Amino acid sequence: MQDLNEKCGVFGIYSKDRDVSRISFFGLFALQHRGQEASGIAATDGTQLRSFRNRGLISNVFTEEKIKKLKGFAAIGHNRYSTSKGNHVSHAQPVIIDPVIDTSYKGGGIRANDGLLALAHNGNLPSTTALVSFLKSKNIPTMDDQSDSELMAIVIGVYLREGKTLPEAVRLCYPLFTGTFSLLVLTKNTLVAVRDHCGVRPLSLGKLDGGYVISSETCSFKTIGAEFLRDVLPGEMIIIDENGLESMQIAPANQKFDLFEFVYFARPDSNLLGKLVYEVRKKCGEQLAKEHPVKADIVVPVPETAIAAAIGYSNATGIPVEMALMKNRYIHRTFIEPEQHTREAVVKLKLNPLPEMLVGKRVVIIDDSIVRGTTSRQIVRELFNAGAKEVHFLVSSPPVKFPDFYGIDTPKQENLIGANKTIEEIKEFLGVTSLHYLSLEGLIASTGLPEKDFCTSCFTGEYPIDILERKKEVYTPKT
């Protein structure tokens, strides 16, 4: 799957005994798959809130010199993929709120001017009307280019200036956050983590020596040597300060975890809702084999998120897996757009077929999803050009028919092939011998969890958190 883009990754640590900025760097390094456009870290030493953020991968944004300047006992970090307001560095996070002004800091460089708070956000608010209305009621101007995350930080800052503690400010702001959020908020002395009442985006709590860490995914805990404790609950706020850790349920929980985290976004070595992502994906492949057995010579995964599903399909059918599509490991997101005549060749930078494994073969190609379909069609074309006799395209999830409003950078619905073509029409568009999708029932069964625990909006159009004025962007797909 090549056409959905990552959301964001957040990481936080409170520890009197560790180099929190350095640990945040490695925590974000483990979460790089969740965002590749910008990275940032904010740290506090109890006197000053310092931060640095910029465009690029975490390894390119930070140097040893920059890490050493971010001293303190608590820090939060963020990897960004833009789902709101574009990818300019001004929208990189953590968002920093200054006590003198009412808008978020827009520049780069180390910020060390007694900042009021820093905020890192994974998720998306489909509507910011409630936030804007609140700020207008306080005679605080807003700007059209402010992101949902920036507005959330500004509103929290309003309550802090009124003398509220950080937990009190977050609790008061909570009803204004009309959407999905796994948030980390840091002041000079306190770190707060909070999730929306549906827990759409992941967030986990861990322990490191005498301190605590919070991360979008558990894979980062393994990287830094932390112990996984539990998930942050939907509607829960966790407060970490000099008194230790406190938990507060500030909204009734209604678990609706994003099913697409299992399909594509999460790292396979992460645990979500108590399930290892790798095992769930492998079971998707096994279930796909039950629903759609195909006579073929080899099973080929589209690397890398479909590898586990391909192994599962192979185990269930006895058809051997071959890595006949090789991925360039050194391709990362670039800000340089290709020329028009080379645009379609971009897939060749990432994936190259091995003719020696494909000539004369009946091939089952397995991918986790098809979004626009253009990349999938190019892959099919390359397989046939490399000598494949047949190409059967199997997908380890149902058709993506609806746009996401909760933090995934999906195309508009008119660009989703599953919304505008029947399966037979998609088959013809891709030019494949056959096309088969895993059923929604099969996908959910592969998780071993009940359907009621999941947000399935990309597949069903059922949005558990009201998308408000964005409803006009949704229509009934073609069947």
C-alpha positions as CSV (number, residue, x, y, z in Angstrom):
1,M,0.0,0.0,0.0
2,Q,1.6,3.2,-1.2
3,D,-1.1,5.9,-1.2
4,L,-2.0,6.5,2.5
5,N,0.4,8.5,4.5
6,E,1.4,8.2,8.1
7,K,-0.2,10.2,10.8
8,C,2.1,11.3,13.6
9,G,4.1,9.8,16.4
10,V,4.4,11.2,19.9
11,F,6.9,10.4,22.7
12,G,7.3,11.7,26.2
13,I,9.5,11.0,29.2
14,Y,9.7,12.1,32.9
15,S,12.9,11.1,34.6
16,K,15.2,12.7,37.1
17,D,17.9,10.3,36.4
18,R,18.1,10.1,32.6
19,D,19.1,12.3,29.7
20,V,15.5,12.8,28.6
21,S,16.2,14.6,25.3
22,R,18.6,11.8,24.2
23,I,16.1,9.2,25.1
24,S,13.3,11.1,23.3
25,F,15.5,11.2,20.2
26,F,15.8,7.4,20.2
27,G,12.1,7.0,21.0
28,L,11.2,9.1,18.0
29,F,13.7,7.2,15.9
30,A,11.7,4.1,16.6
31,L,8.5,5.9,15.6
32,Q,9.9,7.4,12.4
33,H,7.4,5.3,10.3
34,R,4.6,7.4,11.7
35,G,5.8,10.6,10.3
36,Q,8.7,11.7,8.0
37,E,8.1,15.4,7.3
38,A,9.3,17.0,10.5
39,S,10.5,16.2,14.0
40,G,10.9,18.1,17.3
41,I,11.6,17.8,21.0
42,A,10.8,20.1,23.9
43,A,12.4,19.7,27.3
44,T,12.1,21.3,30.7
45,D,14.6,21.7,33.5
46,G,12.0,23.3,35.9
47,T,13.1,26.8,35.0
48,Q,13.0,27.0,31.2
49,L,11.1,25.1,28.5
50,R,13.5,24.6,25.5
51,S,12.6,23.2,22.1
52,F,13.9,22.5,18.7
53,R,12.0,21.4,15.6
54,N,12.5,21.3,11.9
55,R,11.6,19.5,8.7
56,G,13.1,16.2,7.9
57,L,13.8,12.8,9.5
58,I,14.7,12.8,13.2
59,S,18.3,11.8,12.4
60,N,18.7,14.8,10.1
61,V,16.9,17.3,12.4
62,F,19.0,16.7,15.5
63,T,22.7,16.8,16.1
64,E,24.7,16.0,19.3
65,E,25.0,19.7,19.9
66,K,21.3,20.3,19.7
67,I,20.5,17.4,22.0
68,K,22.9,18.7,24.7
69,K,21.1,22.1,24.7
70,L,17.8,20.5,25.5
71,K,18.5,19.8,29.2
72,G,16.0,18.8,31.7
73,F,14.1,16.0,33.6
74,A,11.0,15.9,31.3
75,A,10.6,16.0,27.5
76,I,8.1,15.4,24.8
77,G,8.8,14.8,21.1
78,H,6.9,14.5,17.8
79,N,7.3,13.0,14.3
80,R,4.9,14.7,11.9
81,Y,3.2,13.8,8.7
82,S,0.9,16.6,7.7
83,T,-2.8,15.9,8.0
84,S,-3.8,19.5,8.5
85,K,-2.6,22.8,7.2
86,G,0.4,21.6,5.2
87,N,4.0,20.7,5.9
88,H,5.7,24.1,6.5
89,V,8.1,24.1,9.4
90,S,5.8,26.4,11.2
91,H,3.4,23.5,11.7
92,A,6.1,21.2,13.1
93,Q,5.6,20.1,16.6
94,P,5.8,20.2,19.6
95,V,3.8,23.4,19.5
96,I,5.2,26.0,21.8
97,I,3.1,28.6,23.6
98,D,4.8,31.7,24.9
99,P,3.5,33.4,28.0
100,V,3.6,36.9,26.3
101,I,1.7,36.2,23.2
102,D,-1.5,34.3,22.4
103,T,-0.3,32.5,19.3
104,S,2.1,29.6,18.9
105,Y,5.7,30.1,18.2
106,K,6.4,30.0,14.4
107,G,10.2,29.9,14.1
108,G,13.0,27.3,14.1
109,G,16.0,27.0,16.4
110,I,16.4,26.4,20.1
111,R,13.6,28.1,22.0
112,A,14.6,29.0,25.6
113,N,12.5,32.0,26.6
114,D,10.5,30.6,29.5
115,G,7.8,29.1,27.3
116,L,4.4,28.4,28.9
117,L,3.7,24.9,27.5
118,A,4.6,22.5,24.7
119,L,2.1,20.2,23.0
120,A,2.5,17.1,20.8
121,H,-0.6,15.8,19.0
122,N,-1.4,12.6,17.1
123,G,-4.8,12.7,15.6
124,N,-7.0,15.2,13.9
125,L,-9.9,17.5,14.8
126,P,-12.4,17.4,11.8
127,S,-13.8,20.7,13.1
128,T,-12.1,23.5,15.1
129,T,-15.2,25.6,15.4
130,A,-15.5,25.0,19.1
131,L,-11.9,26.1,19.7
132,V,-12.2,29.2,17.5
133,S,-15.5,30.2,19.2
134,F,-13.9,29.8,22.7
135,L,-10.9,32.0,21.7
136,K,-13.2,34.7,20.2
137,S,-15.1,34.7,23.5
138,K,-11.8,35.6,25.2
139,N,-11.0,38.2,22.5
140,I,-8.1,36.2,21.3
141,P,-7.6,36.4,17.5
142,T,-7.1,33.3,15.4
143,M,-5.5,32.9,12.0
144,D,-6.6,30.8,9.1
145,D,-3.3,29.0,8.9
146,Q,-3.3,27.8,12.5
147,S,-3.6,24.0,12.8
148,D,-5.9,22.1,15.1
149,S,-2.9,21.3,17.3
150,E,-1.9,25.0,17.6
151,L,-5.4,26.0,18.6
152,M,-5.6,23.2,21.2
153,A,-2.3,24.5,22.7
154,I,-3.5,28.1,22.7
155,V,-6.7,27.2,24.5
156,I,-4.9,25.2,27.2
157,G,-2.6,28.3,27.6
158,V,-5.6,30.5,28.3
159,Y,-6.6,28.4,31.4
160,L,-3.0,28.3,32.6
161,R,-2.8,32.1,32.5
162,E,-6.0,32.1,34.6
163,G,-4.2,30.2,37.3
164,K,-5.3,26.7,36.6
165,T,-3.0,23.8,36.9
166,L,-2.1,21.8,33.8
167,P,-4.5,18.9,34.6
168,E,-7.3,21.4,35.4
169,A,-6.7,23.2,32.1
170,V,-6.7,20.1,30.1
171,R,-9.9,18.8,31.8
172,L,-11.6,22.1,31.0
173,C,-10.5,22.2,27.4
174,Y,-11.4,18.5,26.8
175,P,-15.0,19.2,25.5
176,L,-13.6,21.6,22.9
177,F,-11.4,19.0,21.3
178,T,-13.9,17.7,18.8
179,G,-12.1,14.9,17.1
180,T,-9.3,12.4,17.8
181,F,-6.3,13.0,19.9
182,S,-3.5,11.3,21.7
183,L,-1.9,14.3,23.3
184,L,1.2,15.0,25.3
185,V,1.4,18.4,27.1
186,L,4.4,19.7,29.0
187,T,4.9,22.6,31.3
188,K,7.9,23.5,33.4
189,N,7.0,21.0,36.0
190,T,4.3,18.6,34.7
191,L,3.8,16.2,31.9
192,V,0.2,15.2,30.9
193,A,-0.9,12.5,28.5
194,V,-4.6,12.3,27.4
195,R,-6.6,10.4,24.8
196,D,-10.0,11.1,23.2
197,H,-12.9,9.1,24.6
198,C,-12.8,6.6,21.7
199,G,-9.1,6.0,21.9
200,V,-8.9,6.1,18.1
201,R,-5.1,6.7,18.0
202,P,-2.8,4.6,20.0
203,L,-0.9,5.7,23.2
204,S,1.0,3.5,25.7
205,L,2.6,4.0,29.1
206,G,5.9,2.5,30.1
207,K,8.4,2.6,33.0
208,L,12.1,3.4,32.7
209,D,14.2,3.1,35.9
210,G,12.4,5.5,38.3
211,G,10.7,7.5,35.6
212,Y,7.9,7.0,33.1
213,V,7.6,7.1,29.3
214,I,4.6,7.5,27.0
215,S,4.7,6.6,23.3
216,S,2.4,6.2,20.3
217,E,3.7,2.6,20.0
218,T,5.3,0.1,22.3
219,C,8.1,-0.6,19.7
220,S,9.9,2.5,21.1
221,F,9.9,1.1,24.6
222,K,12.1,-1.8,23.3
223,T,14.5,0.6,21.7
224,I,15.2,2.5,24.9
225,G,14.9,-0.4,27.3
226,A,11.7,0.6,29.0
227,E,9.1,-1.7,30.5
228,F,5.6,-1.6,28.9
229,L,3.0,-1.1,31.6
230,R,-0.3,-0.6,29.8
231,D,-2.2,1.4,27.2
232,V,-3.5,4.9,28.2
233,L,-7.2,4.3,28.3
234,P,-9.7,6.1,26.1
235,G,-10.8,9.3,28.0
236,E,-8.0,9.0,30.5
237,M,-5.6,11.7,31.6
238,I,-2.2,10.7,33.1
239,I,-0.4,13.3,35.1
240,I,3.3,12.9,35.9
241,D,5.2,15.3,38.1
242,E,7.4,15.3,41.2
243,N,4.7,13.5,43.1
244,G,4.8,10.6,40.7
245,L,2.0,9.3,38.4
246,E,-1.7,10.0,38.8
247,S,-4.5,8.7,36.6
248,M,-7.8,10.5,36.1
249,Q,-10.8,9.4,33.9
250,I,-12.1,12.7,32.4
251,A,-14.6,11.3,29.9
252,P,-16.5,8.0,29.7
253,A,-14.6,5.5,27.6
254,N,-16.1,4.2,24.3
255,Q,-13.2,2.2,22.8
256,K,-13.2,2.6,19.0
257,F,-9.5,1.9,18.0
258,D,-8.6,2.6,14.4
259,L,-8.5,-0.8,12.7
260,F,-6.1,0.6,10.1
261,E,-3.3,0.6,12.7
262,F,-3.3,-3.2,12.5
263,V,-3.6,-3.2,8.7
264,Y,-0.8,-0.8,7.9
265,F,0.4,2.0,10.2
266,A,1.8,0.3,13.3
267,R,5.2,-1.3,13.3
268,P,4.9,-5.1,13.3
269,D,6.8,-5.4,16.6
270,S,4.3,-3.1,18.4
271,N,1.5,-4.4,20.7
272,L,-1.9,-2.8,20.2
273,L,-4.8,-3.7,22.5
274,G,-2.7,-6.5,23.8
275,K,-2.1,-8.0,20.3
276,L,1.3,-8.2,18.5
277,V,0.7,-6.5,15.2
278,Y,2.9,-9.1,13.3
279,E,0.7,-11.9,14.5
280,V,-2.5,-10.1,13.5
281,R,-1.2,-9.4,10.0
282,K,-0.1,-13.1,9.6
283,K,-3.6,-14.2,10.6
284,C,-5.0,-11.8,8.0
285,G,-3.1,-13.8,5.4
286,E,-4.3,-17.1,6.8
287,Q,-7.9,-15.8,6.7
288,L,-7.4,-14.5,3.1
289,A,-6.3,-18.0,2.1
290,K,-9.6,-19.4,3.6
291,E,-11.7,-16.8,1.8
292,H,-9.8,-16.7,-1.5
293,P,-7.6,-19.8,-2.3
294,V,-5.8,-19.3,-5.6
295,K,-3.8,-21.8,-7.7
296,A,-0.4,-20.2,-8.0
297,D,3.4,-20.9,-8.0
298,I,4.6,-18.2,-5.7
299,V,3.3,-15.7,-3.1
300,V,5.0,-12.2,-3.4
301,P,4.4,-9.6,-0.7
302,V,4.6,-5.8,-1.4
303,P,7.2,-4.8,1.1
304,E,7.2,-4.2,3.8
305,T,3.8,-4.1,5.6
306,A,2.4,-7.0,3.6
307,I,5.1,-9.5,4.4
308,A,3.4,-11.0,7.5
309,A,0.2,-11.4,5.5
310,A,2.0,-13.1,2.7
311,I,3.7,-15.5,5.2
312,G,0.2,-16.3,6.6
313,Y,-1.2,-16.9,3.2
314,S,1.8,-19.2,2.3
315,N,1.5,-21.2,5.5
316,A,-2.2,-21.8,4.9
317,T,-1.9,-22.7,1.2
318,G,1.5,-24.3,0.9
319,I,2.5,-21.9,-1.9
320,P,6.1,-20.7,-1.2
321,V,6.8,-17.1,-0.5
322,E,9.4,-15.3,-2.7
323,M,10.7,-11.8,-2.1
324,A,10.4,-11.1,-5.8
325,L,9.8,-7.4,-5.2
326,M,12.8,-5.7,-3.7
327,K,12.5,-2.5,-1.8
328,N,15.2,0.2,-1.8
329,R,15.8,0.5,2.0
330,Y,17.3,4.0,1.6
331,I,14.2,5.6,0.0
332,H,12.6,8.1,2.4
333,R,10.1,10.8,1.9
334,T,11.5,13.6,-0.3
335,F,10.3,17.2,-0.7
336,I,11.5,17.3,-4.3
337,E,8.7,16.6,-6.7
338,P,9.6,14.5,-9.8
339,E,9.2,15.9,-13.2
340,Q,5.9,15.1,-14.9
341,H,7.4,12.6,-17.4
342,T,9.2,10.7,-14.6
343,R,6.3,10.8,-12.1
344,E,5.2,7.2,-12.9
345,A,8.7,6.0,-12.7
346,V,8.9,6.9,-9.0
347,V,7.7,3.4,-8.0
348,K,10.8,2.0,-9.6
349,L,12.9,3.9,-7.1
350,K,11.2,2.0,-4.3
351,L,10.3,-1.4,-5.8
352,N,12.1,-3.5,-8.3
353,P,10.9,-7.0,-9.5
354,L,13.3,-9.9,-9.9
355,P,12.7,-11.5,-13.3
356,E,14.6,-14.7,-12.3
357,M,11.8,-15.4,-9.7
358,L,8.9,-14.4,-11.9
359,V,9.4,-15.7,-15.5
360,G,6.5,-18.1,-16.4
361,K,5.1,-18.1,-12.8
362,R,1.6,-17.8,-11.6
363,V,2.0,-15.0,-9.0
364,V,-0.1,-14.1,-6.0
365,I,0.8,-10.6,-5.1
366,I,-0.3,-9.5,-1.6
367,D,-0.7,-6.0,-0.4
368,D,-2.4,-4.6,2.7
369,S,-4.7,-2.2,0.9
370,I,-5.4,-0.4,-2.4
371,V,-6.1,3.3,-2.1
372,R,-5.9,5.2,-5.4
373,G,-4.8,2.2,-7.3
374,T,-2.2,3.9,-9.5
375,T,0.8,2.4,-7.7
376,S,-0.8,-1.0,-7.6
377,R,-1.4,-0.9,-11.3
378,Q,2.3,0.1,-11.9
379,I,3.4,-2.9,-9.7
380,V,1.2,-5.3,-11.7
381,R,2.6,-3.9,-15.0
382,E,6.2,-4.4,-13.7
383,L,5.4,-8.0,-12.7
384,F,4.1,-8.9,-16.1
385,N,7.0,-7.1,-17.8
386,A,9.3,-9.2,-15.7
387,G,7.8,-12.4,-17.1
388,A,4.9,-13.3,-14.8
389,K,2.4,-15.6,-16.5
390,E,-0.5,-14.7,-14.2
391,V,-0.9,-12.0,-11.5
392,H,-3.5,-12.5,-8.8
393,F,-3.8,-9.5,-6.6
394,L,-5.0,-10.2,-3.0
395,V,-5.5,-7.5,-0.4
396,S,-5.4,-8.2,3.3
397,S,-8.1,-5.7,4.1
398,P,-11.5,-4.6,2.6
399,P,-11.8,-1.9,0.0
400,V,-11.0,1.6,1.3
401,K,-14.2,3.5,0.4
402,F,-14.3,6.5,2.7
403,P,-12.0,9.3,3.6
404,D,-10.4,9.5,7.1
405,F,-11.0,12.5,9.3
406,Y,-9.1,11.2,12.3
407,G,-5.5,11.8,11.5
408,I,-4.7,9.7,8.4
409,D,-3.7,11.6,5.3
410,T,-6.2,9.9,2.9
411,P,-7.1,11.3,-0.5
412,K,-10.5,12.8,-1.0
413,Q,-13.2,10.3,-1.6
414,E,-13.4,11.0,-5.3
415,N,-9.8,9.7,-5.5
416,L,-10.4,6.5,-3.6
417,I,-10.7,3.7,-6.2
418,G,-12.8,1.6,-3.8
419,A,-15.4,4.3,-3.6
420,N,-15.8,4.9,-7.3
421,K,-15.3,1.5,-9.0
422,T,-16.7,-1.9,-8.4
423,I,-14.3,-4.8,-7.7
424,E,-14.6,-6.0,-11.3
425,E,-13.8,-2.5,-12.5
426,I,-10.8,-2.3,-10.2
427,K,-9.6,-5.6,-11.5
428,E,-9.8,-4.3,-15.1
429,F,-8.1,-1.0,-14.1
430,L,-5.2,-2.9,-12.4
431,G,-4.9,-5.4,-15.3
432,V,-4.7,-8.4,-13.1
433,T,-5.7,-12.0,-13.6
434,S,-7.9,-11.9,-10.5
435,L,-8.6,-9.5,-7.6
436,H,-9.7,-10.5,-4.1
437,Y,-10.1,-8.5,-0.8
438,L,-10.3,-9.8,2.7
439,S,-13.7,-9.3,4.2
440,L,-14.3,-6.9,7.1
441,E,-15.5,-9.9,9.1
442,G,-12.2,-11.7,8.3
443,L,-10.1,-8.7,9.2
444,I,-11.8,-8.3,12.6
445,A,-11.6,-12.1,13.3
446,S,-7.9,-11.9,12.6
447,T,-7.4,-9.4,15.5
448,G,-9.2,-11.7,18.0
449,L,-11.1,-8.7,19.3
450,P,-14.8,-7.8,19.1
451,E,-15.9,-5.5,16.3
452,K,-17.4,-3.0,18.8
453,D,-13.8,-2.1,19.9
454,F,-12.9,-0.7,16.5
455,C,-13.3,2.3,14.3
456,T,-13.9,1.0,10.8
457,S,-14.7,4.3,9.1
458,C,-12.4,3.9,6.1
459,F,-14.3,0.7,5.2
460,T,-17.8,1.4,6.3
461,G,-18.2,5.2,6.6
462,E,-19.3,4.8,10.2
463,Y,-17.5,7.7,12.1
464,P,-17.7,7.1,15.9
465,I,-16.7,10.7,16.6
466,D,-19.0,13.3,14.9
467,I,-17.2,14.8,11.9
468,L,-19.6,17.8,12.0
469,E,-19.3,20.1,9.0
470,R,-17.1,17.6,7.2
471,K,-20.1,15.3,6.6
472,K,-20.7,17.1,3.3
473,E,-17.5,15.6,1.9
474,V,-18.8,12.0,2.2
475,Y,-21.0,10.2,-0.3
476,T,-22.3,6.7,-0.9
477,P,-19.7,4.6,-2.8
478,K,-20.3,2.8,-6.0
479,T,-21.3,-0.9,-5.5
